[in-house]
Amino acid sequence: MNWSERISVDPNICHGKACIRGTRVMVSVVLDNLAAGLGTTEILRSYPSLQPDDIAAAMAYAAELARERIVPTPLGVAA
């Protein structure tokens, strides 16, 4: 999955937040829905401008960010 074909960042759209290309649906909204347990079908129903590959691109984008950025986590908490 080449997420860069489906994700765009434009300072004039959604305050420069990463969005699904050609929409105003922010990647964070897609990821929030996935994290809340919604499936692809439910997300597509809520956001009809999206395609299944857009959801996959959002996940690939998040994976790329996770590889590039350290997010502090509490010490001493076993996973």
N, CA, C and O of each residue as an XYZ file, in Angstrom:
316
protein
N       0.846     -1.185      0.000
C       0.000      0.000      0.000
C       0.886      1.241      0.000
O       1.689      1.448      0.910
N       0.728      2.047     -1.017
C       1.437      3.323     -1.081
C       0.480      4.408     -0.585
O      -0.279      4.986     -1.363
N       0.531      4.670      0.707
C      -0.423      5.599      1.315
C      -0.338      6.994      0.715
O      -1.329      7.724      0.719
N       0.818      7.378      0.203
C       0.995      8.744     -0.303
C       0.134      9.026     -1.535
O      -0.041     10.187     -1.907
N      -0.401      7.997     -2.167
C      -1.299      8.199     -3.304
C      -2.706      8.574     -2.836
O      -3.506      9.073     -3.627
N      -3.012      8.338     -1.561
C      -4.371      8.554     -1.055
C      -4.449      9.547      0.092
O      -5.544      9.952      0.482
N      -3.306      9.950      0.640
C      -3.271     10.879      1.774
C      -2.618     12.175      1.299
O      -1.594     12.154      0.616
N      -3.225     13.301      1.669
C      -2.625     14.584      1.298
C      -2.647     15.520      2.494
O      -3.464     15.384      3.405
N      -1.729     16.470      2.464
C      -1.661     17.517      3.485
C      -1.598     18.846      2.737
O      -0.669     19.114      1.974
N      -2.600     19.654      2.977
C      -2.696     20.959      2.323
C      -3.009     21.981      3.407
O      -4.020     21.854      4.098
N      -2.159     22.993      3.569
C      -2.396     23.973      4.628
C      -3.744     24.683      4.512
O      -4.215     25.266      5.488
N      -4.370     24.644      3.338
C      -5.662     25.299      3.136
C      -6.857     24.374      3.380
O      -8.006     24.805      3.283
N      -6.591     23.125      3.692
C      -7.666     22.161      3.932
C      -7.485     21.568      5.321
O      -6.423     21.032      5.637
N      -8.507     21.661      6.140
C      -8.511     21.099      7.507
C      -7.285     21.518      8.305
O      -6.702     20.715      9.033
N      -6.900     22.787      8.162
C      -5.781     23.354      8.925
C      -4.476     22.591      8.720
O      -3.635     22.544      9.618
N      -4.306     21.994      7.539
C      -3.065     21.296      7.237
C      -2.959     19.901      7.818
O      -1.885     19.301      7.790
N      -4.050     19.375      8.343
C      -4.043     18.000      8.877
C      -4.092     17.014      7.714
O      -4.636     17.318      6.652
N      -3.527     15.852      7.922
C      -3.548     14.810      6.891
C      -4.985     14.385      6.624
O      -5.730     14.053      7.547
N      -5.365     14.399      5.345
C      -6.717     14.035      4.921
C      -6.654     12.995      3.819
O      -5.637     12.823      3.148
N      -7.770     12.312      3.655
C      -7.905     11.424      2.508
C      -8.000     12.328      1.285
O      -8.833     13.232      1.234
N      -7.146     12.081      0.309
C      -7.052     12.937     -0.882
C      -8.426     13.135     -1.535
O      -9.179     12.182     -1.736
N      -8.730     14.388     -1.858
C      -9.976     14.720     -2.521
C     -11.167     14.839     -1.585
O     -12.297     15.030     -2.034
N     -10.918     14.725     -0.283
C     -11.998     14.859      0.701
C     -11.534     15.789      1.803
O     -10.402     16.272      1.797
N     -12.417     16.028      2.735
C     -12.059     16.747      3.957
C     -12.150     15.800      5.148
O     -12.333     16.232      6.286
N     -12.022     14.529      4.877
C     -12.035     13.522      5.937
C     -10.603     13.342      6.428
O      -9.740     12.857      5.697
N     -10.364     13.739      7.671
C      -9.016     13.645      8.219
C      -8.657     12.197      8.530
O      -9.504     11.404      8.942
N      -7.394     11.872      8.327
C      -6.886     10.534      8.642
C      -7.173     10.211     10.101
O      -7.519      9.076     10.428
N      -7.033     11.191     10.973
C      -7.268     10.950     12.402
C      -8.706     10.509     12.658
O      -8.944      9.715     13.568
N      -9.661     10.998     11.889
C     -11.063     10.593     12.051
C     -11.224      9.117     11.689
O     -11.902      8.369     12.392
N     -10.600      8.708     10.597
C     -10.657      7.298     10.195
C     -10.028      6.429     11.277
O     -10.592      5.405     11.662
N      -8.865      6.836     11.764
C      -8.176      6.054     12.788
C      -8.952      6.032     14.099
O      -8.992      5.002     14.772
N      -9.567      7.144     14.471
C     -10.399      7.173     15.681
C     -11.554      6.179     15.565
O     -11.879      5.479     16.523
N     -12.162      6.126     14.397
C     -13.255      5.179     14.176
C     -12.773      3.741     14.274
O     -13.444      2.899     14.872
N     -11.621      3.454     13.693
C     -11.059      2.100     13.788
C     -10.739      1.758     15.237
O     -11.028      0.654     15.698
N     -10.145      2.700     15.950
C      -9.785      2.474     17.354
C     -11.028      2.251     18.215
O     -10.966      1.549     19.225
N     -12.149      2.841     17.822
C     -13.402      2.677     18.556
C     -14.093      1.356     18.225
O     -15.139      1.033     18.787
N     -13.492      0.595     17.303
C     -14.035     -0.717     16.982
C     -14.931     -0.769     15.765
O     -15.489     -1.823     15.459
N     -15.084      0.338     15.065
C     -15.892      0.315     13.857
C     -15.150     -0.426     12.755
O     -13.925     -0.352     12.658
N     -15.889     -1.128     11.944
C     -15.307     -1.852     10.820
C     -15.318     -0.988      9.572
O     -15.896      0.099      9.547
N     -14.669     -1.495      8.545
C     -14.580     -0.772      7.277
C     -15.965     -0.441      6.738
O     -16.203      0.682      6.293
N     -16.872     -1.398      6.772
C     -18.221     -1.178      6.238
C     -18.917     -0.038      6.958
O     -19.559      0.797      6.321
N     -18.798      0.010      8.278
C     -19.444      1.077      9.052
C     -18.838      2.440      8.737
O     -19.552      3.436      8.621
N     -17.523      2.473      8.600
C     -16.851      3.746      8.291
C     -17.259      4.220      6.901
O     -17.533      5.404      6.705
N     -17.301      3.313      5.944
C     -17.690      3.683      4.583
C     -19.140      4.160      4.540
O     -19.481      5.034      3.743
N     -19.981      3.601      5.378
C     -21.379      4.040      5.445
C     -21.460      5.460      6.004
O     -22.268      6.268      5.548
N     -20.624      5.754      6.987
C     -20.623      7.089      7.598
C     -19.966      8.142      6.714
O     -20.325      9.318      6.763
N     -19.012      7.715      5.914
C     -18.260      8.629      5.046
C     -18.303      8.083      3.617
O     -17.339      7.464      3.168
N     -19.404      8.302      2.899
C     -19.574      7.701      1.573
C     -18.561      8.158      0.523
O     -18.446      7.533     -0.531
N     -17.833      9.229      0.791
C     -16.820      9.670     -0.177
C     -15.554      8.815     -0.108
O     -14.683      8.927     -0.971
N     -15.449      7.962      0.913
C     -14.265      7.114      1.074
C     -14.409      5.795      0.332
O     -15.513      5.326      0.056
N     -13.261      5.216      0.021
C     -13.161      3.895     -0.584
C     -12.423      2.988      0.399
O     -11.710      3.489      1.269
N     -12.573      1.678      0.286
C     -11.848      0.770      1.188
C     -10.341      1.017      1.205
O      -9.710      0.921      2.258
N      -9.765      1.330      0.055
C      -8.319      1.592      0.012
C      -7.930      2.841      0.797
O      -6.788      2.961      1.241
N      -8.865      3.769      0.971
C      -8.579      4.964      1.778
C      -8.370      4.579      3.245
O      -7.508      5.139      3.922
N      -9.151      3.638      3.722
C      -9.013      3.187      5.105
C      -7.688      2.455      5.280
O      -6.996      2.647      6.280
N      -7.337      1.622      4.316
C      -6.042      0.932      4.360
C      -4.897      1.942      4.316
O      -3.889      1.769      5.001
N      -5.051      2.988      3.516
C      -4.014      4.023      3.428
C      -3.863      4.748      4.757
O      -2.745      5.065      5.164
N      -4.971      5.015      5.438
C      -4.908      5.675      6.744
C      -4.136      4.815      7.737
O      -3.338      5.332      8.519
N      -4.371      3.511      7.708
C      -3.637      2.611      8.609
C      -2.161      2.557      8.241
O      -1.304      2.535      9.123
N      -1.859      2.535      6.956
C      -0.457      2.514      6.515
C       0.249      3.807      6.908
O       1.412      3.786      7.310
N      -0.447      4.920      6.792
C       0.097      6.216      7.195
C       0.403      6.213      8.693
O       1.465      6.674      9.113
N      -0.518      5.700      9.488
C      -0.311      5.623     10.937
C       0.874      4.727     11.274
O       1.655      5.039     12.173
N       1.010      3.619     10.559
C       2.144      2.724     10.793
C       3.456      3.434     10.476
O       4.444      3.274     11.193
N       3.462      4.208      9.413
C       4.662      4.974      9.051
C       5.005      5.978     10.152
O       6.170      6.114     10.525
N       4.011      6.670     10.664
C       4.258      7.624     11.749
C       4.785      6.918     12.994
O       5.668      7.436     13.678
N       4.254      5.755     13.284
C       4.696      5.009     14.466
C       6.152      4.579     14.335
O       6.862      4.493     15.338
N       6.599      4.311     13.133
C       8.005      3.940     12.925
C       8.927      5.139     13.060
O      10.094      4.990     13.424
N       8.417      6.319     12.771
C       9.244      7.515     12.724
C       9.204      8.352     13.988
O      10.050      9.230     14.165
N       8.254      8.110     14.867
C       8.071      8.989     16.004
C       7.910      8.175     17.278
O       7.228      7.150     17.295
N       8.530      8.633     18.312
C       8.405      7.988     19.623
C       7.295      8.690     20.397
O       7.307      9.916     20.510
N       6.366      7.956     20.914
C       5.310      8.510     21.755
C       5.590      8.056     23.174
O       5.637      6.854     23.435
N       5.778      8.988     24.096
C       6.087      8.589     25.476
C       4.959      7.750     26.080
O       3.780      8.056     25.904
N       5.331      6.715     26.774
C       4.366      5.864     27.475
C       4.783      5.775     28.934
O       5.961      5.929     29.253
N       3.827      5.527     29.821
C       4.159      5.437     31.239
C       5.143      4.291     31.494
O       5.027      3.218     30.901
N       6.103      4.530     32.377
C       7.070      3.490     32.738
C       6.424      2.512     33.700
O       5.540      2.872     34.477
N       6.881      1.266     33.635
C       6.445      0.275     34.595
C       5.090     -0.335     34.306
O       4.568     -1.071     35.143
N       4.505     -0.060     33.165
C       3.217     -0.639     32.822
C       3.455     -1.771     31.838
O       3.929     -1.554     30.723
N       3.125     -2.971     32.260
C       3.313     -4.126     31.370
C       2.182     -4.186     30.375
O       1.025     -3.929     30.709
N       2.523     -4.527     29.154
C       1.509     -4.618     28.106
C       0.881     -5.987     28.077
O       0.003     -6.246     27.255
